[in-house]
Amino acid sequence: MEKPPKEMLKSYVDSQHFSSTTEIIDAMTEMFRDALQQVMESELDTELGYKKVSGCQIAVSKTRLGITATGTRKRR
């Protein structure tokens, strides 16, 4: 894996105006979380064929299928 360019890291650090090591660690933790999330979503898309679905899309799908809030189907 390729390292990010030093100029990019320097630009990021300069833009954040860190005042403590705790702030740096928190920023790194957030970046790691975002990167891991992206890797997991990419793997699901590629390997399993899943696509991310929003809550609105799920609600619309359930409504179209006649599924109630309890998860059971309404009788028509």
Contacts in CASP RR format, 6 or more apart in sequence:
PFRMAT RR
TARGET T0000
AUTHOR 0000-0000-0000
METHOD contacts of the structure
MODEL  1
MEKPPKEMLKSYVDSQHFSSTTEIIDAMTEMFRDALQQVMESELDTELGY
KKVSGCQIAVSKTRLGITATGTRKRR
16 23 0 8 1.000
16 27 0 8 1.000
18 24 0 8 1.000
18 27 0 8 1.000
41 52 0 8 1.000
44 50 0 8 1.000
45 51 0 8 1.000
62 71 0 8 1.000
65 73 0 8 1.000
66 73 0 8 1.000
66 74 0 8 1.000
67 73 0 8 1.000
67 74 0 8 1.000
68 74 0 8 1.000
END
